[in-house]
Structures are given as C-alpha cells and as structure tokens.
Amino acid sequence: MTRLSTYTRTQSRHLVGCLFALTVASAFADELPLTGPAYQVANEAYQAYDRGDYPTAIQNAREAIRLRPDVARLKVLLRNAQAAANKRSVRKAVKPVQPSTAPQLVSPVQAKLAEIIRLQHAGQFDDALRLADETLASDGPNDAVSAQRDLLRRQLALAAAGRAYEALSKQVWPEAATAAKAAIDYAPGVMSYRLLLIDALLRDQQNPAAEAAATAAIERDGNDITPLLMRAYAKQAQGNRAGAKDDYVLAGNRQLDAKASRNLSLIMADAALAAGEGATALDALLAIDSPDADVAERRKLAELQVVNPGDNALHTALVPPTLNCKTVADATECTARLASNPQYSLAAAAYKAMAARDYAEAVAKARALVMIAPDNGSYLQLLISALAANSEQAESRRYARAALARFTDLSDVERAYLALAADDTAAAHQAFNRADAAQQLPAKALLDAAYTAQRAEALPDASHYFREAIDANDAGSLEFAPQALFDTRRAVADLERRWGAYTSLSYRGAGGLTGVAPTNPQSDSLYWGGEVFWRPLALAGNGTYVDFYARLFDSLYSKAGYATGSASLQGAVGARWKPLTEQNLTFAFERLIRLGDASQSDWLARVGYSLGEGTDLRVDAASWWTADVNAEAGHYFEAGTRYATSEWRAGRSYRMPVIDIGSAKAVVWPHAVLGIDYSSAFATRQAIGAGVGVNVRYWFREDHYTAPRSYFDLSMHYRIKVSGDERGSGFFLRGIFYY
C-alpha cells in the first residue's frame, strides 16, 4: 500500500504538470506574457505546485489571477492545485496510520485509479476519462476517481475551447463549432463555451443551429442576456423579425446596469435599422440617458428611414453581435457587443457593390452615407467614384467640384484625384506636379499622374512619370505584369519620338507606292520609297501631332518597259496632321517635286485611316491574334486624278526566338488578306483581290525605359482576283525598314 500511495502521489503531480503544459501550449499561445509582480507570484505558485505544496500554490495562484485576470492558464493552475489538494486529503483519509510489513492487497478501485493516472501520464487523456467513467459506473462513487475525472474534463474542455478560438481566428467556422461542441460535452455548465458555439454558428451563417444552441444556453441560465441577444439575431436573419423583437423584450426585462442597458438599446436600434424600421430604432435610442456620437449617428439614419420609408438603400446590413469575454473571479464572462456602426455597414455594402460592379446599388448606399455624414470626405469620394462608374458623369463632376471648394485641407494627391473626377485635367496635373515636387506622390499614383499629364498635353511630364513608374517597379514599390511594363515602355517611346525615317521596297501587280500615281498604267513593277519626318514638340498633344516630311520615290523595274531609275525619280515635301486622340485618322498635304524626266509636279491631298489589334510586340504570350486595316485616299489637283487603296489582314502572330537576330525580336504572322485598289488613272479603275500571306517583323532598338522603336518588315502575299482589273491579283512583296 505504501508503494502504491507513493506512486500515486508522485506520478499524479507529474501527470498534471504535463497535461497542464500541453493545454497551455495548445490553447493559450496567443496570450500576452506575464511580467512584473504577476510573473513573480505566478512563478512561486508553479514552484509550490511542483514540490507538492498545494495550499501555497492555491494562495499564490489566486493572487496572480487578481493581478492578471486575463491570463486563463492561471485559472487552470488554480484548479489543478485545488484538485491535487483534494486528492491528497482523500488519500490521507484512506491511508493506514502505520505501514504494515504484512502483504497489502490493492483494491480494484485503487488499481483502476492507478491506471487512470498512468494513462494521463502517457497523454492518453480520452482513454483515461473513459476509464474513470467506467470505474464510477461499475464500482460506485469514489471521491479520488471523481476528482481525477473532473480534472480531466475541465482540462479537455479548456483545450477544446482553445482549438475553437484558434479556428475562429482562422475563420474556419465549422471546425470552431465542432471544437466548441466538444468543450460543452466536457463542461456543460460553462456558459462561455456555449456562447462560443453560438458565435461560430452565426459566423458560419448556420442560423437555425445557432438559434437552437442559444435556446439551450438560455435554458441553462435564464438570467444571462447574451444568448438572448444572439438568438434574436439568428431569428431576424431567418426572417423572423417578430421573434427577434420578443427576445429583445425579454432581455430588457432583466436587471441591467447602465452600461448593459445602453448596449442593449444600441443593438436593438441596429436591428431595427437593418429592418428599415426607423421609428422602432428611434424608440430604442430614446432609452439612452446620455446620447453621444453613436446615438446621434443612428438617430440621423433612423430619421432618414422615417422620411424615406421605401428607400432600401437606407437599410443597413444585419451584423451579428460579437463576444467580449473577460475573466472575473476565476471564471470567464462574455457579453454581446456591437460589431460595427451603421456607417461602416453602409460603407461596406457600398464597396461590396462596387467590387461586384453593381454601380446603381453602390450609388444608393453612398448617397445614404453622404446624407448621414456630409462632412466625411471619404464617403463623398466614394459617391463620386460610384456615380462615375454608373455613367452619371455630370452628377459625379458636380459633387467633385463641390468637394474641391468645400474641403480646403486636402493633400495634393487627394486634390488631384478630385480634380480628375471634376474633369479639370489642368488642375489635376498641377496637383500631381506639386505632390511630386514635394516627394509626396505615392508610387501607385504615378501612372495616373502620367496619363493626366498626357491629357494635359504636357508630354515631357508624362514621359517623366512613366519613367518614374518603371523605376518604382524596379524598386518593388509598384508591381507591373510583364505586358503592362512593356506597354508603359511603349508609351515612353511614343511620347519621346521627335523624328523618324523609313524606306520601303515594294513589288506588286501594278500601281505605285501610296500617294504616288504612276505616269502610265503599268503591270508588274518594283518601287522604292523613303521618308524622313520631324515631329515638333510644340505641335504634339495627347495622341495628336503634326509631322513635316520629305519623301523620295522611284521605279526600279517595269515589266512593261516604262521609265525607271533617275528618269522616274519623284520628290515630295509636305505636312501630316493627326487631330484625334483615340482614332488614327491623318490628313496630309504635300507638293510633288519633279526630279526625273518622267516624274511630275503637282499638289496632293491625302486622308488616311488605320486600325489594328495585336500589331505590337507581346511579351506575355507566345502567340496572339492580330488584325489590321489600312486605308488611304488622295487627290492630285493638277492632274485631276484620284486614288484609294485599302488592305485588310487578319491572322495569328507567333513570337519566334529561334530566328532572332542579335537583340532583334522576330514575330511571324501568317494571315488572310483582302486588297482593294481604285485609281482614276487606269482604264479599269477598280481592282479587288484576296488571298493569303505571311509577314516577318524584327523589332529592335529598345532600352530599359523604351519599347522597341524600330522594326524591319518583310511580307509576301498571293492574291486571286475578286473583281476588276488584273492588277489586284498575283504576288505582292514588300519590305519596310522603319527607324
């Protein structure tokens, strides 16, 4: 018997310590550490517990809890020490006063108790609890076994609750509910575990189950209003507003202090506002003796609901109350508190609608916010953005102008965005420039500043901001997708172009190069042409420009034997104007200069249009669809002739690194082609041909900030005649070098 008692005393103490440490590690990893006097007293309590001085451990644990009531592991220590002290008193009551040298018999209950402790020591807690239950069921009441079982159940409940809290923090609601149910099974009398289950079910939108769990909690303790408030929410979430009101009445009939009464009134008001019952919300708010900002905000929304009873945008979201738990006198007490205020609820709904592209709903919610809090600049900005997204541009601009005039303490960046919303590009550009000069322009605003400068026709500033955005991407403060970075570099290249040149060589069934009519109708011919142009910055704008150019053309070969070489050399000087930002429409007027005996002097007016998709280099795909249309028409004033030409192409482009030449990137584009040609200089004026072709383009001359600015094009078509003259059929070869 002496040996058994020694084993029980020693192993039990070590077992409880191990189990306690395991529970603390799993359930209380997020608690703030103990410091100062609380740490010293708690440490003395742990040391007393380890040496078996349970009265001292109990005394010091209580003092540590008084100093740090938020630390739940101190409560576990107190319970362990109390349980261990109880077991010691039980052992003393059954232990013989004098050990006997005669053989001692171990009773079946004592043997089972020893096994329970052994299982605990081995970490087999569920098996230990099962054996304790079986022992009490088969052998009848036993204080030592009961104490050991109660200790196990409390600790297992606490560990399960810890798992529930951890799952809640990770927003894994089903796992949290399962763990909370386990805690209730181990300790059905602990209300905080029941509230934890209700909270997990509400968050998982399991409202019927939450209502049932709340009802069970109310039956357990009818004086606690927290499960009543949580059940009221569950009922209203299921459409049972009347049932929710009944629960609020029951809660109001309890004896509440001023703080709890105020909290109840606010929760009732929020529930009424969510239901659109402004009058009911006002009644609830009248019960608050000392109105504050929270009350004033709700009252204003309630009054708006009363005045506008059919405006669903004024209804707030129904948000479940949150639990506020704290340790009081060795126990955890939880109360329901407001999860958010009506403004946050409406704002969240507005932003959610914006994300879902339900712009009409976003406008309605944002209007309600502005009515409630007209001095809140963030809500006004939300309304401005929602109106613009909902194609209510005039209204958006009106609010933006009002905000600029009203709010004088805006930052330059805020003022820039409001100016953009007000369609005041110049003011927005100036504000961005001020922010940049003060080094207060965030990286995320650089592209907006660049596009604003471009619209303001401040092209050097636009280029500067695009370059800054590329630097921000390099530094990691702005993240571009590969193609977005390439497009930014393309913008820099286009903005900074001040001159250019190209040369071309063209072989086709008949006809000359664009803009130059042949002196005589010809069949197969080989033409060369070249152009140099200057694009002055002073005449460049947002996607618009004026070019001044000089051109040379010559016929190098004529199957029909017409003039070639120096005799056919043709010169031209002129100006080209692109007046539109979004459309690639150009007008040109030039003077043809006779250089060869067979060339001509004349005035030529031209209009051109082009449209393309996928014609630039791609860096985010190995292949992509490409299509383009090019059309031009012209009139020779002295000769009195006219021409028009159009080419339509569509196919799929393929990036071909295998045929790259140095740093030049190759793209191969097989495509279908339709060519349309008209010239009053030919006997048969119209020629239409269709066929297939292939184009190979090499992109080159790029750097860190600019996309490739030059290319070499080689294309070949074979067309069959669709209608008109034969010049629309046959092989067409063209090579272009653009710098």
C-alpha positions, 0 to 999 in steps of 0.5 A: 500500500505504501508503494502504491500511495507513493506512486500515486502521489508522485506520478499524479503531480507529474501527470498534471504538470504535463497535461497542464503544459500541453493545454497551455501550449495548445490553447493559450499561445496567443496570450500576452506574457506575464511580467512584473509582480504577476510573473513573480507570484505566478512563478512561486505558485508553479514552484509550490505546485511542483514540490507538492505544496498545494495550499501555497500554490492555491494562495499564490495562484489566486493572487496572480489571477487578481493581478492578471485576470486575463491570463486563463492558464492561471485559472487552470493552475488554480484548479489543478492545485485545488484538485491535487489538494483534494486528492491528497486529503482523500488519500490521507483519509484512506491511508493506514496510520502505520505501514504494515510489513504484512502483504497489502492487497490493492483494491480494484478501485485503487488499481483502476485509479492507478491506471487512470493516472498512468494513462494521463501520464502517457497523454492518453487523456480520452482513454483515461476519462473513459476509464474513470467513467467506467470505474464510477459506473461499475464500482460506485462513487469514489471521491479520488476517481471523481476528482481525477475525472473532473480534472480531466474534463475541465482540462479537455474542455479548456483545450477544446475551447482553445482549438475553437478560438484558434479556428475562429481566428482562422475563420474556419467556422465549422471546425470552431463549432465542432471544437466548441461542441466538444468543450460543452460535452466536457463542461456543460455548465460553462456558459462561455463555451456555449456562447462560443458555439453560438458565435461560430454558428452565426459566423458560419451563417448556420442560423437555425443551429445557432438559434437552437444552441442559444435556446439551450444556453438560455435554458441553462441560465435564464438570467444571462442576456447574451444568448438572448441577444444572439438568438434574436439575431439568428431569428431576424436573419431567418426572417423572423423579425417578430421573434427577434423583437420578443427576445429583445423584450425579454432581455430588457426585462432583466436587471441591467446596469447602465452600461448593459442597458445602453448596449442593449438599446444600441443593438436593438436600434441596429436591428431595427435599422437593418429592418428599415424600421426607423421609428422602432430604432428611434424608440430604442435610442430614446432609452439612452440617458446620455446620447453621444456620437453613436446615438446621434449617428443612428438617430440621423439614419433612423430619421432618414428611414422615417422620411424615406420609408421605401428607400432600401438603400437606407437599410443597413446590413444585419451584423451579428453581435460579437463576444467580449469575454473577460475573466472575473473571479476565476471564471470567464464572462462574455457579453454581446457587443456591437460589431460595427456602426451603421456607417461602416455597414453602409460603407461596406455594402457600398464597396461590396457593390462596387467590387461586384460592379453593381454601380446603381446599388453602390450609388444608393448606399453612398448617397445614404452615407453622404446624407448621414455624414456630409462632412466625411470626405471619404464617403463623398469620394466614394459617391463620386467614384460610384456615380462615375462608374454608373455613367452619371458623369455630370452628377459625379463632376458636380459633387467633385467640384463641390468637394474641391471648394468645400474641403480646403485641407486636402493633400495634393494627391487627394486634390488631384484625384478630385480634380480628375473626377471634376474633369479639370485635367489642368488642375489635376496635373498641377496637383500631381506636379506639386505632390511630386515636387514635394516627394509626396506622390505615392508610387501607385499614383504615378501612372495616373499622374502620367496619363493626366499629364498626357491629357494635359498635353504636357508630354515631357511630364508624362514621359517623366512619370512613366519613367518614374513608374518603371523605376518604382517597379524596379524598386518593388514599390509598384508591381507591373505584369510583364505586358503592362511594363512593356506597354508603359515602355511603349508609351515612353517611346511614343511620347519621346519620338521627335523624328523618324525615317523609313524606306520601303521596297515594294513589288506588286501587280501594278500601281505605285507606292501610296500617294504616288500615281504612276505616269502610265498604267503599268503591270508588274513593277518594283518601287522604292520609297523613303521618308524622313519626318520631324515631329515638333514638340510644340505641335504634339498633344495627347495622341495628336501631332503634326509631322513635316516630311520629305519623301523620295520615290522611284521605279526600279523595274517595269515589266512593261518597259516604262521609265525607271531609275533617275528618269522616274525619280519623284520628290515630295515635301509636305505636312501630316496632321493627326487631330484625334486622340483615340482614332488614327485618322491623318490628313496630309498635304504635300507638293510633288517635286519633279526630279526625273524626266518622267516624274511630275509636279503637282499638289496632293491631298491625302486622308488616311485611316488605320486600325489594328489589334495585336500589331505590337510586340507581346511579351506575355504570350507566345502567340496572339491574334492580330488584325489590321486595316489600312486605308488611304485616299488622295487627290492630285489637283493638277492632274485631276486624278484620284486614288484609294487603296485599302488592305485588310489582314487578319491572322495569328502572330507567333513570337519566334526566338529561334530566328532572332537576330542579335537583340532583334525580336522576330514575330511571324504572322501568317494571315488572310488578306483582302486588297482593294485598289481604285485609281482614276488613272487606269482604264479599269479603275477598280481592282479587288483581290484576296488571298493569303500571306505571311509577314516577318517583323524584327523589332529592335532598338529598345532600352530599359525605359523604351519599347522597341522603336524600330522594326524591319518588315518583310511580307509576301502575299498571293492574291486571286482576283475578286473583281476588276482589273488584273492588277489586284491579283498575283504576288505582292512583296514588300519590305519596310525598314522603319527607324 
